[in-house]
């Protein structure tokens, strides 16, 4: 959130940089970038074709090369080649949207939040951006935009996002909804939106707003409402609702974690709270060590989140290590990586973590909330929670799988300079089998946080505790 606000401020202060002059690539330069992508992918990833066969991928490469225009700018080239990675269904292997480059053009945005799904209803609108009028009723079903059916819009967006499930890719694409509308359908800031609200079906014309205008209104809103502006800037937040503790975990980040958990579990202990909700909906992950430390507050026996990890040594992995080390002394583990032949694959098995002394350990009932945006380390935590039967899981199947690729290494394509991230390891969560390519399944289904909390309230009342 902080980075987002700083980017918005930068856009306001840098209005003289607004330009449509993206870097233009020749066909030969694009060929080189596509070949580089394939080289890096096959050299670094353990098994990039675990779901999508290599022969199909190679045919896709030939087809894309054949259909390339003589010249493309870097954004249009991105839209061509991102589909190659999307088909691999690995959320950590990706060409992230060059959003900073795109925003230098001061593009139009549709000032609403949206939820996207891979099945009907495909698009549901949320609130308007702060400072803008809510012209479309909240939670309306969007049927079409500029005559383009919602189903097609979502399918197109899914094809341009990486991830292990279609629902996750749809939801992840919602974060950059306006980018896709503009670059796929050339909306130019004009949106004829057909929506359904209750029994009413209506079409409304909405004019988009430039990023600079949105930035200005956002900053103004934040200056007037500082508490609300910081609300989603917190990685962790505790609320006590009807003697039920609800902790929102938005990211597995060390920043503020220890101070927060000590304070939160002290309050939970002092108030003798018997029911705790851990909300990890929309948690995209972070550092899995945060999850290990959180378990010290809720488990009373040794545990581990992972059974094993398979690692592939590569030049990109060595380059990452060298950048990290800089002039520091190399450890034996560092030297082992640097001296190991590229392409070598090792398997590392995890040991159980001992339980530490913790006077704040919580022994009451726990309800864990997850959804399709629960990914990476958050999904790992959920699987461990489920394996050790610590409580009920409510929500949707996690976007992150219990056997999944991760630990990304990063490079850039030589001509477009597009960033490329590639998984270097394959993690087996506790309880995962060789063919367990699936997310964490909930014990009780719920579409959103409010529904999940209602289920928790019902269960508590039913138990009489």
RAWO-V42035 format. One record per backbone hydrogen bond with DSSP energy under -1.0 kcal/mol. NH is the residue of the N-H (numbers start at 1). CO is the residue of the C=O. E is the energy in kcal/mol with one decimal. If there is no record, write none. Layout:
BEGIN
((NH & CO & E) (NH & CO & E))
END
This chain:
BEGIN
((5 & 1 & -2.5) (6 & 2 & -2.3) (7 & 3 & -2.3) (8 & 4 & -2.1) (9 & 5 & -2.3) (10 & 6 & -2.4) (11 & 7 & -1.9) (12 & 8 & -1.8) (13 & 9 & -2.3) (17 & 14 & -2.5) (18 & 15 & -1.4) (22 & 20 & -1.9) (25 & 72 & -3.3) (27 & 70 & -1.1) (30 & 26 & -2.2) (31 & 27 & -2.5) (32 & 28 & -2.2) (33 & 29 & -2.0) (34 & 30 & -2.5) (35 & 31 & -2.6) (36 & 32 & -2.2) (37 & 33 & -2.4) (38 & 34 & -2.2) (39 & 35 & -2.3) (40 & 36 & -2.9) (41 & 37 & -2.5) (42 & 38 & -2.3) (43 & 39 & -2.1) (44 & 40 & -2.0) (45 & 41 & -2.2) (50 & 47 & -1.1) (57 & 53 & -2.0) (58 & 54 & -2.8) (59 & 55 & -1.6) (60 & 56 & -2.3) (61 & 57 & -2.1) (62 & 58 & -2.0) (63 & 59 & -2.4) (64 & 60 & -2.7) (65 & 61 & -2.5) (66 & 62 & -2.2) (67 & 63 & -1.7) (68 & 65 & -1.0) (72 & 25 & -1.7) (74 & 23 & -1.5) (77 & 73 & -2.3) (78 & 74 & -1.9) (79 & 75 & -2.0) (80 & 76 & -1.1) (81 & 77 & -2.0) (82 & 78 & -2.4) (84 & 81 & -1.2) (86 & 82 & -2.2) (87 & 83 & -1.5) (88 & 85 & -1.3) (89 & 86 & -1.2) (93 & 90 & -1.4) (94 & 421 & -1.9) (99 & 97 & -2.9) (102 & 98 & -2.2) (103 & 99 & -2.4) (105 & 102 & -1.6) (106 & 103 & -1.7) (109 & 209 & -1.8) (112 & 110 & -2.8) (113 & 127 & -2.1) (115 & 124 & -3.0) (117 & 122 & -2.4) (124 & 115 & -2.4) (125 & 140 & -2.0) (126 & 113 & -3.8) (129 & 111 & -2.5) (132 & 129 & -2.2) (135 & 133 & -1.5) (139 & 125 & -2.0) (140 & 137 & -1.3) (141 & 196 & -2.6) (142 & 123 & -2.6) (143 & 194 & -3.0) (144 & 194 & -1.5) (145 & 148 & -1.9) (146 & 192 & -2.7) (148 & 145 & -1.9) (150 & 143 & -2.4) (153 & 149 & -2.1) (154 & 150 & -2.5) (155 & 151 & -2.3) (156 & 152 & -2.7) (157 & 153 & -2.1) (158 & 154 & -2.7) (159 & 155 & -1.8) (160 & 157 & -1.4) (161 & 158 & -1.4) (169 & 165 & -2.0) (170 & 166 & -2.2) (171 & 167 & -2.6) (172 & 168 & -2.9) (173 & 169 & -1.9) (174 & 170 & -1.0) (175 & 172 & -1.2) (176 & 173 & -1.4) (177 & 174 & -1.3) (180 & 176 & -1.7) (181 & 177 & -2.3) (182 & 178 & -2.5) (183 & 179 & -2.4) (184 & 180 & -2.4) (185 & 181 & -1.6) (186 & 182 & -1.3) (190 & 187 & -1.7) (191 & 206 & -2.2) (193 & 204 & -3.0) (194 & 144 & -2.3) (195 & 202 & -3.0) (196 & 141 & -2.6) (197 & 200 & -2.7) (200 & 197 & -2.0) (202 & 195 & -2.3) (204 & 193 & -2.6) (206 & 191 & -3.1) (208 & 189 & -3.9) (209 & 109 & -2.2) (211 & 107 & -1.8) (214 & 210 & -2.2) (215 & 211 & -2.6) (216 & 212 & -2.2) (217 & 213 & -2.4) (218 & 214 & -2.5) (219 & 215 & -2.6) (220 & 216 & -2.0) (221 & 217 & -2.7) (222 & 218 & -2.7) (223 & 219 & -2.0) (224 & 220 & -1.6) (225 & 221 & -2.7) (229 & 225 & -2.3) (230 & 226 & -1.3) (233 & 230 & -1.5) (237 & 248 & -1.3) (239 & 246 & -2.3) (241 & 244 & -3.1) (244 & 241 & -1.1) (245 & 275 & -2.3) (246 & 239 & -3.3) (247 & 277 & -3.2) (248 & 237 & -2.7) (249 & 279 & -2.7) (250 & 235 & -3.0) (252 & 285 & -2.5) (253 & 251 & -1.5) (257 & 254 & -1.7) (260 & 256 & -2.2) (261 & 257 & -3.0) (262 & 258 & -2.2) (263 & 259 & -1.9) (264 & 260 & -3.4) (265 & 261 & -2.7) (266 & 262 & -1.4) (267 & 263 & -2.1) (268 & 264 & -2.4) (269 & 265 & -1.9) (270 & 266 & -2.8) (271 & 267 & -2.2) (272 & 269 & -1.1) (273 & 268 & -2.3) (276 & 365 & -2.7) (277 & 245 & -3.4) (278 & 367 & -2.6) (279 & 247 & -3.1) (280 & 369 & -2.5) (283 & 280 & -1.5) (287 & 252 & -3.0) (290 & 287 & -1.6) (292 & 288 & -1.8) (293 & 289 & -2.0) (294 & 290 & -2.3) (295 & 291 & -2.0) (297 & 294 & -1.8) (298 & 295 & -1.0) (299 & 295 & -2.6) (303 & 353 & -1.4) (307 & 428 & -2.7) (308 & 428 & -1.0) (309 & 348 & -2.3) (310 & 426 & -2.6) (311 & 346 & -3.0) (312 & 424 & -1.9) (313 & 344 & -2.9) (318 & 314 & -1.9) (319 & 315 & -2.6) (320 & 316 & -2.1) (321 & 317 & -2.0) (322 & 318 & -2.5) (323 & 319 & -2.3) (324 & 320 & -1.9) (325 & 321 & -2.6) (326 & 322 & -2.6) (328 & 325 & -2.7) (335 & 331 & -2.5) (336 & 332 & -2.0) (337 & 333 & -1.7) (338 & 334 & -2.5) (339 & 335 & -2.0) (343 & 313 & -3.1) (344 & 341 & -1.9) (346 & 311 & -2.3) (348 & 309 & -2.8) (350 & 307 & -2.2) (353 & 303 & -3.8) (361 & 358 & -1.7) (362 & 297 & -3.8) (365 & 274 & -2.3) (367 & 276 & -2.5) (368 & 392 & -3.0) (369 & 278 & -2.7) (370 & 394 & -1.8) (374 & 371 & -2.1) (375 & 283 & -2.4) (378 & 375 & -1.9) (380 & 376 & -2.1) (381 & 377 & -2.1) (382 & 378 & -1.9) (383 & 379 & -2.3) (384 & 380 & -2.1) (385 & 381 & -2.7) (386 & 382 & -2.2) (387 & 383 & -2.8) (388 & 384 & -2.2) (389 & 386 & -1.3) (390 & 385 & -2.1) (392 & 366 & -1.4) (394 & 368 & -2.9) (395 & 444 & -2.4) (396 & 370 & -2.1) (398 & 440 & -1.9) (400 & 374 & -2.3) (402 & 438 & -2.7) (404 & 427 & -1.8) (406 & 425 & -2.1) (409 & 422 & -2.4) (411 & 420 & -2.3) (413 & 418 & -2.5) (417 & 413 & -1.4) (420 & 411 & -3.0) (421 & 94 & -2.9) (422 & 409 & -2.4) (424 & 406 & -1.8) (425 & 406 & -1.9) (426 & 310 & -2.3) (427 & 404 & -3.5) (428 & 308 & -2.6) (429 & 402 & -2.7) (430 & 305 & -2.4) (432 & 429 & -2.6) (436 & 433 & -1.6) (437 & 435 & -1.6) (438 & 436 & -1.1) (443 & 393 & -2.3) (444 & 393 & -1.8) (446 & 395 & -1.7) (452 & 448 & -2.2) (453 & 449 & -2.8) (454 & 450 & -1.9) (455 & 451 & -1.9) (456 & 452 & -2.3) (457 & 453 & -2.6) (458 & 454 & -2.2) (459 & 455 & -2.6) (460 & 456 & -2.4) (461 & 457 & -2.3) (462 & 458 & -2.6) (463 & 459 & -1.9) (464 & 460 & -1.3) (465 & 460 & -1.0))
END
